[in-house]
Each structure stands twice: as C-alpha cells, then as structure tokens.
C-alpha cells in the first residue's frame, strides 16, 4: 500500500498548505527562527559533549549540606489506618432524596 512513502507531489502539497496557513510573509521569519534554533541546539550539544566526562567523574553527594549548617529534621509520619469497605460506603453521602425512591 505505501510502497513509496514520500513522492515529490506530497512535498508540493505540504508546501502549499504551509504557504496557505502562514502566508508568504511569515515563511522567511519562521525559517530564520528555525535556523537560529538549530544553531543553538548544535552549540549546546557540542558543549554537553565537552563537559560530559568531567561532570561524571565527581558526582555531588545527594544528602550533603553546607559545612556548619545543621540538617533539617524530618517530622515523623502518623500511621495510616485502613478503612473497611462497608464503613466507607456508609460514610459516603448518597445525594438528595428523590421522590421515586423509598427512604
């Protein structure tokens, strides 16, 4: 069914739809913005590759605090008591009384 995924006429239809949606005045601005974004992405990925091995050598400890600063204590958590299904159903309000149902 999809022997040739993208044929030249597919690209022409997509181009025509883009021109109709955005107009010919917006296309150069969009292309310029896309080019800037691609340059920024390329620069950031190159910077990540350069910084990658250096940051992996000395990972920061997760629970460390600054010297001389006391760690904040964690408050104890109260235990949770499970509620029986019958008690939960009895506590749930049924809504307003209706005339067609007996009370």
C-alpha positions in Angstrom: 0.0 0.0 0.0 2.7 2.5 1.0 5.4 1.5 -1.4 6.9 5.0 -1.9 6.3 6.9 1.3 7.1 10.5 0.1 6.8 11.3 -3.5 7.5 14.8 -5.0 3.8 15.7 -5.2 3.4 15.0 -1.5 6.0 17.6 -0.7 4.3 20.1 -3.1 1.0 19.6 -1.3 2.7 20.1 2.1 4.4 23.3 0.9 1.1 24.6 -0.5 -0.7 24.0 2.8 2.1 25.7 4.8 2.0 28.8 2.5 -1.8 28.9 2.8 -1.7 28.6 6.6 1.2 31.0 7.4 1.4 33.3 4.4 4.4 34.1 2.3 5.4 37.0 4.6 5.8 34.8 7.7 7.8 32.0 6.0 11.2 33.8 6.0 10.8 34.8 9.6 10.0 31.1 10.5 13.0 29.9 8.5 15.2 32.4 10.3 13.9 31.3 13.7 14.4 27.6 12.8 18.0 28.3 11.7 18.7 30.1 15.0 17.2 27.3 17.0 19.3 24.7 15.1 22.5 26.7 15.7 21.7 27.0 19.4 20.9 23.2 19.7 24.2 22.4 17.9 26.2 24.6 20.2 24.6 23.2 23.3 25.1 19.6 22.3 28.8 20.3 21.5 29.1 21.9 24.9 27.5 18.9 26.6 29.9 16.5 24.8 32.9 18.6 26.1 31.5 18.8 29.7 30.2 15.2 29.8 33.3 13.3 31.1 34.3 16.0 33.6 30.9 16.1 35.3 30.6 12.3 35.6 33.9 11.9 37.4 32.9 13.8 40.6 29.2 13.5 41.3 27.9 15.6 44.1 26.5 13.7 47.1 22.8 13.9 47.4 22.3 14.4 51.1 25.2 16.8 51.7 24.7 20.1 53.4 26.9 23.1 53.7 29.6 22.9 56.5 28.2 24.3 59.7 24.6 24.0 58.6 22.6 21.5 60.6 20.5 19.1 58.6 16.7 19.8 58.9 15.0 17.0 60.9 12.2 15.0 59.3 8.9 15.0 61.1 7.5 11.5 61.9 4.6 10.4 59.8 1.5 9.1 61.5 0.5 5.6 60.6 -2.5 5.3 58.2 -5.3 3.0 59.3 -7.2 1.2 56.6 -11.0 1.8 56.3 -13.2 -1.2 55.8 -15.3 -1.1 52.6 -18.6 -1.2 54.4 -17.6 1.7 56.7 -16.5 3.7 53.7 -19.8 3.1 51.9 -21.8 4.1 55.0 -19.9 7.3 55.4 -20.4 8.3 51.7 -23.4 10.7 51.3 -26.0 9.4 48.8 -27.1 12.8 47.5 -30.5 14.4 47.6 -33.5 12.2 48.3 -35.7 11.5 45.3 -39.4 11.1 45.3 -39.4 7.9 43.2 -37.2 6.0 45.7 -38.3 5.0 49.2 -36.2 6.2 52.0 
